[in-house]
Amino acid sequence: MTTDDLKKLLENVKNGNASIDDAAKKIIDLPFEDIDIAMLDHHRSIRTGQPEVIYGEGKSIDMLIPIVNAFIEKNENMLITRLNDSKAKQLETISDKLVYNKIASTMKFEPKSLPLTESSVCVLSAGTSDLPIVEEAVETLAILGNRYTKIVDVGVAGIHRLFSKIEIIREAKVVIVVAGMEGAIASVVGGLVSAPIIAVPTSIGYGSNLQGITTLMAMLTSCSPNVTVVNIDNGFGAAYFASIVNHI
């Protein structure tokens, strides 16, 4: 339930278009719903302006099914991250309104699209191999009501590709930069635009990349002061924070 949903419900009660009992049924699970294996935070959208997101990795299909059913029953927007193909195929049998993005490893249920922001977020990656993290970020931005642009494969090995897109990047209110290897593109973009940069180190790279640790350290020591950094492969976290900034 969002703040707008709650206000509309209270207005309907005030105007006689809904009974107190009807209203009570809709808010009885606020602030959370206890379904034994999870406590679903239906109050989060009202409290923070952002809905709860389900982390799919580590949850069995037997755990995910009742969680998904609870969100569908409430007709609430839902995003699952880090969901593998096997679990996705089983969940798709619940409802044809569940949409799976195989590259992003995300699944969404979106009965109520949020109004889009006037401003936008630009998501760009150094390489095509970073696309799963880019797609995770894009899916998160979309369900949170953000306009966005996506630019892929503009890393420093062919930096002229980045320059060809610079005007598009400069139109964004926030820029998410996704990169593996040495992660240099985050500093480069930071030196070219006035927007805040959220850098996402990825685990893409050869041995001394250390599964993204080298990229993480490089981004943390960026000389561009408008660059901040999230955890390795955390496209969701970058997009969630970018959405908050973009909605200000």
Buried (B, 14 or more C-beta within 10 A) or exposed (E): BBEEBBEEBEEBBEEEEBEEEEBEEBBEBBEBBEBEEBEBBBBBBBEEEBBBBBEBEEBEBEBBBEBBBBBBEBEBBBBBBBBEEEBBEEBBEBEEEBBBBEEBBBBBBBEEEBEEBEBBBBBBBBBEBBBBBBBBBBBBBBBBBBBBBBBBBBBBEEEEBBEEBEEEBEEBBBBBBBBBBBBBBBBBBBBBBEBBBBBBBBBBBEEEBBBBBBBBBBBEEBEBEBBBBBEBBBBBBBBBBBBBBBBE
